[in-house]
Structure formats: structure tokens, C-alpha cells
Amino acid sequence: MSEPRSISGTREKRYYASLTRNMLLIIMLVSFTPLVLIAGVIGYYFETSYRHKVIQNLHQLVEKHQQHINSFLNEKLSDIEFLADSYSYDQLIDQDFLKEKLAILQNTYGGVFVDLGVVNSAGIQISYAGKFQLLHADYSGAKWFRKAMKSNYYLSDVFLGLRRKPHFIICVKKRLGNREWLLRATIDFASFNSVVEEVRMGKTGSAYIVNNEGELQSRSRTKPISSIVGLLKMTSRSWGEGGGSAQTDGLRAPEVNLITEGKPVTGIVRSGKRNFIFILMPLKFGEWTLVYQQDRSDAFSEINRARTIALTIFFPGCMAIALVTLFVSRKMVHKIEKADREKELMNRQVIEAGKLASIGELAAGVAHEINNPVAIMVEEAGWMEDLLEEEELRNCPNVDELRRCLRQISIQGGRCKEITHKLLSFARKTDPVVRQIQINDIIEEILGICEQRSKNSNILIKTDLNRELPLISASPTEMQQVFINLINNAIDAIGEGGMIEIRSRMEEGGAVVDIADSGQGIAGDVLERIFDPFFTTKPVGKGTGLGLSICYGIVKKLGGDITVDSKAGIGTTFHVHIPISIKLG
């Protein structure tokens, strides 16, 4: 029998484990799906909007800086043009006059202009004002001179030149008769670089200028992105076309994502192991490019921080939801399991109650069948006693012994008849009929039924019945059921060897019957449930859990009450309170 029970227990464990798992998954799915969807959608739109705002703000900042640098260059070019237009060639080739004008420019702009010079069409500097010894310097082979002679205005790239220091030149070309000459000025590299470096954002944001070959025209606070040449090839076409989408043909730098089109170009490029935001804007008619670059993680640091905070809140929240879900699932499954077990126990107890009912019917039938032969035996014994009174049998030597035997037969037959009568009275299925009864008589009748069982268990039953109890209105069969259940429970609680005390008394206008046993007592947590239907502490098959519930219902219907006092190791006492004046209708 143990093996099938073990298999059944394993199946039940698998069933409830599967139920817990399914319930957990369903609750978590229902809980997390809206949460994840809402968080994902809101997070996506917020992050997209924030990134767009960051790029837009950077774009506006760099665009303002571009205008500032262009203004700086145009202003310096205008100053040189003003000198060339305001003064004659003869005045400008006068070195003292040229030094005077240089001093004015330096005082006005704080040393931005390093020197001034007049260069003839042959490339010879015929007049010079400045701190270097460059009078009669020959620039005929210089790249900047050849380009300057081809246009009216010229800004050179940054180069070292004869002075071996980085600088760049602003030139204005003028014509004197058939001859052309240049008024040139050297711009201080440090002053120009301070203008370029004014824009700084975050820890890694910086701006610098490169020419179309990718050569630096200003200092860079950070290392320039490695793919700058490829980006310039794209943007040079974009500058020349005056708009349109910049392409990636021939670009060796991987993972370039151009965000805007035309002028300027903004995008994200990977350089080394890092991603950089870059903004490219044209300077000097497209010959220079203002480059702004910033580490992507630095530019989006606020949204990264917000994401970290959100995840810090989200994941513990999810863990809390998961734990609560697990707790609720287990609790619900535990309640289902408990309900299933109670249902199974109830079914067993109903079956047991049905068996008891069948046994009661069988016992009633057996008692009825026994009652007939017992009656015949008693009647025949009486007839035999009458025969012994005849003359011929009166002188029989064993007549006294025969009379004794016949009296014993009559007495024991009467006892059997009384027992079967009581059993029939208790087991008979009749509607409860209310009448005036004496509680003490009911108790004594039940003690006659339970006497043999108590003797077999070596249990002494003591009674202390108040003979002055008044009659009460109740159903005799229902009161029999109340007391037989309480006495049988007391016998079961004692087991072997002990004592039951039954007392009847008057109290506050009603009758009280106390049934006390010397058993082990009832635990406190069990004591609260002893009147619940189908609750029993007895093993399966030994009790239905209906006895005390039925007793409680019968007494409550009379308007009375059942209370219980119990202490572990001492015993239990049931108090049945029955009102005197209330009758059942």
C-alpha cells in the first residue's frame, strides 16, 4: 500500500509545482508586459528627443563659433584692405610709416598682428615692420605667394616659414600701373588659437581647424579623430555641391553615421575603440574646416546617468514584483492545495459517515431480530417456572436449582431486551419530537449503552446527578445523540485506564451537564476548531469530524450552548448549558 501512496504523493507534488510555475509565469507576464512596454516606449522617445536636442544644441554652439572665427578673419582682412586702400604705395613702403600702422593695429587688437610687409610682384619684401629680420625676404618660391598673386584676397594655411614658428598670412593684392604688389600681415598663432579653442563642452568636447588635407591649422585639446581625412573628402563634395547628402564612398573609417545633410555635416564616427560625435563646418570659403568633436558617452552623459538611475530603480522594482508574485503564487497554490486536501478529507469523512449510517441501520436490524428470540426465551422460561409448580415436579430433588436457572434466564433475557430496546431507540430514524424529558434519565440510558465499552477500556464512570432538575422541552433522540457523542469522545481521549465524571446541576435558570475526562487535553490551536464540521484529530477511519459539530448544532437549536475547558496533561471538561424555559417548535 505504501508504494501507490508514494506515487500519488509524487504526482500531487508535480501537479502543485506545475500549478505554481504556471501561475507565476502568468502573473509575471501580466505584470511585466505593460511595464516593459511603457518603459521601453517612453524611454525610446525620451532618449531620441534628448539626443536630438543635444546634437541640435551642439550644432548651434559650433555654428556660432564658426561665425565668430569668420568674423575674426574677415575683420583682420578688412583691416589690411583698409590700409591698402587708404594709403598709397609710396607711403606703405616707408618702413617708419609701416611701423606706425603696425603699432596702431597691435594696440587695437592686443598683439594679434605680428608684422606687416609690402611684397612686390617678384616676391621680394621691400618694406617690413615687425620683430623679425625679414626685410628683402624672398617669397617668390613660397606656396602662399603664388596663390596670393592669383586672387585679390588671400588667407594662407598655417605654416612655419622663414621664422620657423607656426603662423598664417593675410594678403591684399593691389595694382600700381602695370605692376602688382601685396600688403601682407602675419597673424599671431596663439591669439588665433585662443579664439578657436573658446568652445568647450563637457570633458572631451573641443574644436580645432584643419585644411582639406587634414592638416591642423590650430592646436587641439584632444587627439583628432583618426578618420578626419575621409570625412573631409565627403564634406568637400558637400561644400562644393552646396547641399545634399554626404556619401561614404572611399571612406575608410568604419561605422560613420551622417545625421544631417548639406552644410554643416554632423555625425557619429568610430575612432579606435570609442565613438565620437563630430560637427564639420566650412571656413575660409571651404579651404578650412572647423571640426568639433566630443566623446559620445560624454555628450550623452546625462541620458546615460538617467538610464543608470532608471535601471537602478527598474531592476529592484522588477525583483520586488517577482518576489511578491512568487509569494502570492505560492500562497494561492498553498490555499488551493489545502482546499483540495480538505475536500478529499471531507469526501472520506462523508464516506465514513455513510458507513456509520449503514452500520447503524444494520445494528438496528440485528437488534430487532435478536429481540424476538430473546422475548420467546423469556416467555418459555416463565412457562417452565409455572410447570415446576405442578405436583409431580414439586418434589424433584433439583427443583430449586432449576428455579434459580430459570430466574437467571428471565433476568438476563430482560437485560438483553432492555439493551436492544435502547439500541433501537437510539438508531431509529424518526423526526425529532419535542416533549418534556428529564436530563438525568437520558444520561442514565446512555450510560447503559456505553457501560460495556468503558469496562473494556478499564475506564471508571462516576456520576453526580442533581435529582431536583426540572423537566426540559427537547427531543429525547437528539439529547441521546449529544451525550453519547460526548461520552464516546471522552472514552477515546482517555484510551486505557482513567475516569469520566458526569455531573448535572442548575445554573442561572438552566440545566448544566459537565462531562470531564482525565485524558491528555486539547492543544490551544486545536481547541478553536473542535466544533468545525469535519474537523477531527483522529486518524482517517477513526472519526468523521461531525460528532461535536452535530452536538453544537443541537444544543444551539435549543437556545443553549456548549463550552469547553481543557489543559494539556490534565484533561478536558465539556459544559452543556440547556435552558429550562425555551421549547423547540
Residue pairs with C-beta under 8 A, 6 or more apart in sequence:
16 333
16 336
16 337
19 333
19 336
20 329
20 330
20 333
23 329
23 332
23 333
24 325
24 326
24 329
27 325
27 328
27 329
28 321
28 322
28 325
31 321
31 325
32 318
32 321
35 318
35 321
39 310
39 314
43 307
43 310
47 303
47 307
50 300
50 302
50 303
51 300
51 303
54 299
54 300
54 303
55 259
55 266
55 277
58 201
58 205
58 266
58 277
58 279
58 292
58 294
58 299
59 260
59 264
59 266
59 279
61 199
61 201
61 292
62 199
62 207
62 264
62 279
62 281
62 290
62 292
63 264
63 281
65 198
65 199
65 207
65 290
65 292
66 264
66 281
66 282
66 283
66 290
68 195
68 198
69 195
69 196
69 209
69 283
69 290
70 283
72 192
72 195
73 155
73 170
73 283
73 284
76 109
76 112
76 113
76 170
76 185
76 187
77 153
77 155
77 170
77 172
79 105
79 113
79 185
80 170
80 171
80 172
80 183
80 184
80 185
81 153
81 172
83 92
83 101
83 116
83 183
84 92
84 172
84 174
84 183
87 97
87 101
89 118
89 174
89 176
89 181
91 97
92 98
92 118
92 127
92 183
93 118
93 126
93 127
94 127
95 127
95 128
95 129
95 135
98 116
98 117
98 118
98 127
98 128
98 129
99 129
101 116
101 129
102 113
102 115
102 116
102 129
102 130
105 112
105 113
105 116
105 185
106 112
106 113
109 191
110 191
111 188
111 191
112 187
112 188
112 191
112 192
113 185
113 186
113 187
113 188
114 130
114 131
114 167
114 185
114 186
114 187
114 188
115 128
115 129
115 130
115 131
115 132
115 134
115 185
115 186
116 128
116 129
116 130
116 183
116 184
116 185
117 125
117 127
117 128
117 129
117 130
117 134
117 137
117 183
117 184
117 185
118 125
118 126
118 127
118 128
118 181
118 182
118 183
118 184
119 125
119 126
119 139
119 145
119 181
119 182
119 184
120 126
120 179
120 181
120 182
121 149
121 179
121 180
121 181
122 140
123 138
123 139
123 140
123 141
123 142
123 145
124 136
124 137
124 138
124 139
124 140
125 134
125 135
125 136
125 137
125 138
125 139
126 136
127 135
128 134
128 135
128 137
130 186
132 162
132 163
134 162
134 163
137 162
139 145
142 161
144 154
144 156
144 157
144 159
144 169
144 171
145 182
147 154
147 156
148 154
148 156
148 169
148 171
148 173
148 182
148 184
149 173
149 180
149 182
151 173
152 172
152 173
153 171
153 172
153 173
154 169
154 170
154 171
154 173
155 168
155 169
155 170
155 171
155 284
155 287
156 168
156 169
156 170
156 171
157 168
157 211
157 215
157 217
157 287
157 288
158 166
158 167
158 168
158 189
158 215
158 216
158 217
158 218
159 166
159 167
159 168
160 166
160 167
161 167
165 189
166 189
167 186
167 187
167 188
167 189
168 186
168 187
168 189
168 192
168 217
169 184
169 185
169 186
169 187
170 184
170 185
170 187
171 182
171 183
171 184
171 185
172 182
172 183
172 184
173 180
173 181
173 182
174 180
174 181
174 182
174 183
175 181
192 218
193 218
193 219
196 207
196 208
196 209
196 218
196 219
196 290
197 206
197 207
197 208
197 218
197 219
197 221
198 207
199 205
199 206
199 207
199 292
200 206
200 207
200 221
201 294
201 299
202 294
202 295
202 298
202 299
202 301
203 295
203 298
204 222
204 293
204 294
204 295
204 298
205 292
205 293
205 294
205 298
205 299
206 220
206 221
206 222
206 292
206 293
206 294
207 290
207 291
207 292
208 216
208 217
208 218
208 219
208 220
208 221
208 224
208 290
208 291
209 216
209 217
209 218
209 283
209 288
209 289
209 290
209 291
210 216
210 217
210 224
210 228
210 232
210 288
210 289
210 291
211 217
211 287
211 288
211 289
212 232
212 236
212 286
212 287
212 289
213 229
213 232
214 228
214 229
214 232
216 224
217 288
222 293
224 291
224 293
225 231
225 253
225 269
225 271
225 276
225 278
225 293
226 253
226 271
226 272
227 251
227 252
227 253
227 256
227 269
227 271
228 291
230 250
230 251
230 252
230 253
230 256
231 251
231 253
231 256
231 265
231 267
231 269
231 278
231 280
232 280
232 289
233 250
233 251
234 246
234 247
234 248
234 251
234 258
234 265
235 246
235 265
235 280
235 282
235 289
236 286
237 246
237 247
238 244
238 246
238 261
238 262
238 263
238 265
239 263
239 282
239 286
240 286
242 262
242 263
243 261
243 262
243 263
244 261
244 262
245 258
245 261
245 262
246 258
246 261
246 265
248 256
248 258
253 269
253 270
253 271
254 270
255 268
255 269
255 270
255 275
256 267
256 268
256 269
256 270
257 267
257 268
257 269
258 265
258 266
258 267
259 266
259 267
259 268
260 266
260 267
263 281
263 282
264 279
264 280
264 281
264 282
265 279
265 280
266 277
266 278
266 279
266 280
267 277
267 278
268 275
268 276
268 277
268 278
268 296
269 275
269 276
269 278
270 276
274 295
274 296
274 297
275 295
275 296
275 297
276 293
276 294
276 295
276 296
277 293
277 294
277 295
277 296
277 299
278 291
278 292
278 293
279 291
279 292
279 293
280 289
280 290
280 291
281 289
281 290
281 292
282 288
282 289
282 290
283 289
283 290
297 304
342 534
345 534
345 540
346 534
348 540
349 534
349 536
349 544
349 545
349 546
352 541
352 543
352 544
353 544
353 546
356 544
360 427
361 427
363 423
363 427
364 423
364 424
364 427
364 428
367 419
367 420
367 423
367 424
367 427
368 420
368 424
370 416
370 420
371 416
371 417
371 420
371 421
371 424
374 413
374 416
374 417
374 420
375 413
375 417
377 409
377 413
378 409
378 410
378 413
378 414
378 417
381 406
381 409
381 410
381 413
382 406
382 410
384 402
384 406
385 403
385 406
385 407
385 410
387 393
388 394
388 396
388 399
388 402
388 403
388 406
393 399
396 402
418 448
419 448
419 449
422 445
422 448
422 449
423 449
425 476
425 477
425 480
426 449
426 477
426 480
426 481
426 484
428 477
430 477
432 475
432 477
432 478
432 584
433 475
433 476
434 473
434 474
434 475
434 583
434 584
434 585
435 473
435 474
435 475
435 476
436 471
436 472
436 473
437 471
437 472
437 473
437 474
437 476
437 479
438 469
438 471
439 469
439 472
439 479
439 504
439 511
439 513
439 578
440 465
440 466
440 467
440 469
440 504
442 476
442 479
442 480
442 483
443 463
443 465
443 483
443 502
443 504
443 513
444 463
444 465
445 480
446 480
446 483
446 484
446 487
447 461
447 463
447 487
447 502
449 484
450 461
450 484
450 487
450 488
450 491
451 461
453 488
453 491
454 460
454 461
454 491
454 500
457 491
457 494
457 495
457 496
457 497
458 496
458 497
458 498
459 491
459 494
459 496
459 497
459 498
459 499
459 500
460 498
460 499
460 500
461 487
461 499
461 500
461 501
461 502
462 499
462 500
462 501
462 502
463 501
463 502
463 503
464 501
464 502
464 503
464 504
465 502
465 503
465 504
466 503
466 504
466 505
466 506
468 506
469 504
469 506
469 511
470 511
470 580
472 511
472 578
472 579
472 580
473 582
473 583
473 584
474 558
474 578
474 584
475 584
478 554
479 554
481 550
481 551
481 554
482 551
482 554
482 555
482 576
483 513
483 515
483 576
485 547
485 548
485 550
485 551
486 515
486 551
486 574
486 576
487 500
487 502
487 515
488 547
489 547
489 548
490 500
490 515
490 516
490 517
490 519
490 572
491 500
491 517
492 538
492 543
493 517
493 519
493 520
493 571
493 572
494 500
494 517
494 518
494 519
495 519
498 517
498 518
498 519
499 517
499 518
500 515
500 516
500 517
500 518
501 514
501 515
501 516
501 517
502 513
502 514
502 515
502 516
503 513
503 514
503 516
504 511
504 512
504 513
504 514
505 511
505 512
505 514
506 512
507 577
509 579
509 580
509 581
510 560
510 577
510 578
510 579
510 580
511 577
511 578
511 580
512 575
512 576
512 577
512 578
513 575
513 576
513 578
514 573
514 574
514 575
514 576
515 573
515 574
515 576
516 571
516 572
516 573
516 574
517 571
517 572
517 573
518 571
519 571
519 572
520 568
520 569
520 571
521 566
521 567
521 568
521 569
521 570
521 571
521 572
522 530
522 564
522 566
522 568
522 572
523 568
526 537
527 564
527 566
529 535
530 548
530 564
531 548
531 549
531 552
531 562
532 545
532 549
533 545
533 546
533 549
534 544
534 545
534 546
534 549
535 545
535 549
536 542
536 543
536 544
536 545
537 543
548 562
551 562
552 562
555 561
555 562
555 576
555 577
555 578
557 584
558 578
558 579
558 582
558 584
559 579
559 582
560 576
560 577
560 578
560 579
561 577
562 574
562 575
562 576
562 577
563 574
563 575
563 577
564 572
564 573
564 574
564 575
565 572
565 573
565 575
566 572
566 573
